[in-house]
Structures are given as structure tokens and as C-alpha cells.
Amino acid sequence: MTMIGDVTERDFQERVLDSETPVLVDFWAEWCVPCHMVSPVVEEIGREKADKLQVAKLNIDDNPDVTRRYGIMSIPTLMLFIKGEEKARLVGARGKDALLREIDPHLT
């Protein structure tokens, strides 16, 4: 997997929006139990799609400006960015198959 790792308000533009590779951003918080359930699934998808996708995590508590900018109201929220544009938004804990149904069409 191409794992960007944790992104912050300081590097979100450079590491996510300016990326030539699609980036799946996992908006999460330490206290969020469903976020911890989704995280291994997101990492598995990242490994399987390493040639087409990068994965990043953004802690909403530490990065309130980015969280507000994208209207994140519930977590976990996954957003797929391609060349700086939001292409998919998935809210709530979902299984791997459900996530791939939403993500795969954008990774051609």
C-alpha cells in the first residue's frame, strides 16, 4: 500500500489535493470505535490497490479547519480525491465490498 500516513491542515494541500495519484482520506478520531473498525479494512484496500491508490488518515480533533472545510459531520468518513477533486464520500462503518463498490469505478 502506498500509505501517506497522517495528514494535517499544514500538508493536506500538498499531500492530498496536489497528488497525481488518487488519495483515499480516512477522517477519524481516537475516541471513535467505528473508526477503529474501519481502519484495518481501509489499510487492506490500500494494500490491494497500491498501484492505483494512496491512503491517508486525518484526525478530525487535531485538524478542525479541514474537517469544517469538507463538512465532516459524522465519522468515520472516507473521501476519495482525484487530482484535488472529491470523487466519492462514504460515511459510516462499511465492509470492504461496500467500500470497493464506491471506490473502484473511480480507479480506472
C-alpha positions as CSV (number, residue, x, y, z in Angstrom):
1,M,0.0,0.0,0.0
2,T,1.1,3.5,-0.6
3,M,0.3,4.9,2.8
4,I,0.7,8.6,3.1
5,G,0.0,8.2,6.8
6,D,-1.3,11.0,8.9
7,V,-2.0,14.3,7.1
8,T,-2.6,17.6,8.8
9,E,-4.0,21.0,7.9
10,R,-0.5,22.1,7.0
11,D,0.2,19.4,4.4
12,F,-3.3,18.5,3.2
13,Q,-3.0,20.6,0.1
14,E,0.4,19.1,-0.9
15,R,-0.1,15.5,0.1
16,V,-3.8,15.1,-0.9
17,L,-5.1,17.7,-3.2
18,D,-1.9,18.1,-5.3
19,S,-1.3,14.4,-5.5
20,E,-1.2,12.9,-9.0
21,T,-2.3,9.6,-7.5
22,P,-5.9,9.2,-6.2
23,V,-5.9,9.5,-2.4
24,L,-8.4,7.9,0.0
25,V,-8.6,10.0,3.1
26,D,-9.9,8.4,6.3
27,F,-11.4,11.1,8.6
28,W,-11.3,9.7,12.1
29,A,-10.9,10.3,15.8
30,E,-9.2,8.4,18.6
31,W,-12.4,8.0,20.6
32,C,-14.5,6.7,17.6
33,V,-15.0,3.0,17.9
34,P,-16.4,2.5,14.4
35,C,-13.3,4.3,13.0
36,H,-11.1,1.7,14.6
37,M,-13.2,-1.0,13.0
38,V,-12.9,0.6,9.5
39,S,-9.2,1.3,9.7
40,P,-8.0,-2.3,9.0
41,V,-10.4,-2.5,6.1
42,V,-9.1,0.8,4.6
43,E,-5.5,-0.4,5.1
44,E,-6.3,-3.7,3.3
45,I,-7.9,-1.9,0.4
46,G,-4.8,0.3,0.2
47,R,-2.5,-2.7,0.0
48,E,-4.7,-4.3,-2.7
49,K,-4.9,-1.1,-4.7
50,A,-1.3,0.1,-4.1
51,D,-0.7,0.6,-7.8
52,K,-3.7,2.9,-8.1
53,L,-4.4,4.5,-4.7
54,Q,-2.8,6.2,-1.7
55,V,-4.3,6.1,1.8
56,A,-4.2,9.0,4.3
57,K,-5.6,9.5,7.7
58,L,-6.8,12.8,9.1
59,N,-7.7,13.2,12.8
60,I,-10.7,15.5,13.0
61,D,-9.9,16.6,16.5
62,D,-6.4,17.8,15.6
63,N,-7.4,19.3,12.2
64,P,-10.7,21.2,12.7
65,D,-10.3,23.6,9.7
66,V,-10.0,20.8,7.1
67,T,-12.9,19.0,8.9
68,R,-15.1,22.1,8.6
69,R,-14.0,22.8,5.0
70,Y,-15.3,19.4,3.9
71,G,-18.4,19.4,6.1
72,I,-17.5,16.3,8.0
73,M,-20.4,15.8,10.4
74,S,-20.0,12.1,11.2
75,I,-17.1,9.7,11.4
76,P,-15.8,7.6,10.1
77,T,-15.9,9.4,6.7
78,L,-13.8,8.3,3.8
79,M,-13.3,10.7,0.9
80,L,-11.7,9.8,-2.4
81,F,-9.8,12.7,-4.0
82,I,-8.5,12.6,-7.6
83,K,-6.4,15.5,-8.7
84,G,-7.8,17.6,-6.0
85,E,-11.4,16.9,-6.6
86,E,-13.7,14.9,-4.3
87,K,-15.0,11.9,-6.3
88,A,-16.6,9.8,-3.5
89,R,-17.7,10.3,0.1
90,L,-18.6,7.3,2.3
91,V,-20.0,8.0,5.7
92,G,-20.2,5.4,8.4
93,A,-18.6,2.0,9.0
94,R,-18.9,-0.2,5.9
95,G,-17.4,-3.5,4.9
96,K,-14.7,-4.0,2.3
97,D,-17.1,-4.9,-0.6
98,A,-19.3,-1.9,0.0
99,L,-16.3,0.4,0.0
100,L,-14.9,-1.1,-3.1
101,R,-18.2,-0.7,-4.9
102,E,-18.0,3.0,-4.4
103,I,-14.2,3.4,-4.9
104,D,-13.4,1.1,-7.8
105,P,-15.4,2.9,-10.5
106,H,-13.1,5.9,-10.0
107,L,-9.8,4.0,-10.2
108,T,-9.9,3.0,-13.9
